[in-house]
Structures are given as structure tokens and as C-alpha cells.
């Protein structure tokens, strides 16, 4: 996988990070749950970008 495709994958995961973070905060009302969501999303994005 070339560098542009890896960067594209990480950019695509930026949208769920912002929008999803807001949704998670609205559902749970806690920044701890938002940080947990972001960390999980980071691991998934890193796993897909490292292939």
C-alpha cells in the first residue's frame, strides 16, 4: 500500500472521529466514553493503514 492510500485511509477515519465523537458524547454525556471511542477508532485505522 503506497503512502497516498495510507493517508487517504486516515483522512477517511477523521470524519467518524469528529461526528462519532459528538454522537458518543450526546449518548453518554461523558468525555471518558469519547476518549475510549477515539482510541478504538485509532487502533482500527492504524490496523487498516498498516496493511
Protein Blocks (a to p, Z undefined) as FASTA:
>chain_A
ZZklmmmmmmmmmmmmmmmmmmmmmmnopaklmmmmmmmmmmmmmmmmmZZ
